[in-house]
Structures are given as structure tokens and as C-alpha cells.
Amino acid sequence: MLSAADAAFVNSAVIFGDPNNGKPVGKVAASDTMVICHTGDLICAGQAVILAPHLTYGVNGAQAATFAMGNMRAPAGAAGAGAGATAAAAKGAKGAKKATRAVTFAA
């Protein structure tokens, strides 16, 4: 689970081979969530069987990245956070780029 501070930076989710049938991801709205399931992926059907279709989601990387990048927006209160935030505030919050943050997860 992400801390509340890290979760504040999340505004979209992409799920490959979703065993939960599109259930919400934290506080991410359904419209900001993309679920990609390949034909024949039994994980998507709720079965704990990994077949070849479940191992092919790499082909959807660009599609997922395009979706996530399209959902990027400035967090509330971004004004005053730096020159980029000032420019974004000048353009208005709608369509402004969201601040990026890298989080590394230990295996």
C-alpha cells in the first residue's frame, strides 16, 4: 500500500490481467482506470491459472503509457511549488501537467 503522501500523486491506474474484474484501485476513479485483459487470460476470468496470454502484456506498454500520460494533471494547491507550477497555474488547473514522482518498490 502507498502512504497517503504518495497516493496523493496517483491519478490513474492501468491493470494488466485483472483478477478483480475492474474493482476500484484505491481512490482512482473508474474513468481514470484502464483494464487490459487478453483473450484466453484465465486470470481475468478469476482463475489462478497462468497461461501464455497472461505473459504477453508487454505489447500493451505504449497503450498503457499513453493512457497514464493523458491523465496527468496538476495536484490541488500546486501554485507556488515552483516555476513549473506557476506556469501551470497561469494556464489553469485543467490540462496542466501533474508533478511526477518516482517510487521504488522492493521485491
Rosetta blueprint (number, residue, H / E / L):
1 M L
2 L L
3 S L
4 A H
5 A H
6 D H
7 A H
8 A L
9 F L
10 V L
11 N L
12 S L
13 A E
14 V E
15 I E
16 F E
17 G L
18 D L
19 P L
20 N L
21 N L
22 G L
23 K L
24 P L
25 V E
26 G L
27 K L
28 V E
29 A L
30 A H
31 S H
32 D H
33 T E
34 M E
35 V E
36 I E
37 C L
38 H L
39 T L
40 G L
41 D L
42 L L
43 I L
44 C L
45 A L
46 G L
47 Q L
48 A L
49 V L
50 I L
51 L L
52 A H
53 P H
54 H H
55 L H
56 T L
57 Y H
58 G H
59 V H
60 N H
61 G H
62 A H
63 Q H
64 A H
65 A H
66 T H
67 F H
68 A H
69 M H
70 G H
71 N L
72 M L
73 R L
74 A L
75 P L
76 A L
77 G L
78 A L
79 A L
80 G L
81 A L
82 G L
83 A H
84 G H
85 A H
86 T H
87 A H
88 A H
89 A H
90 A H
91 K H
92 G L
93 A L
94 K L
95 G L
96 A L
97 K L
98 K L
99 A L
100 T L
101 R L
102 A L
103 V L
104 T L
105 F L
106 A L
107 A L
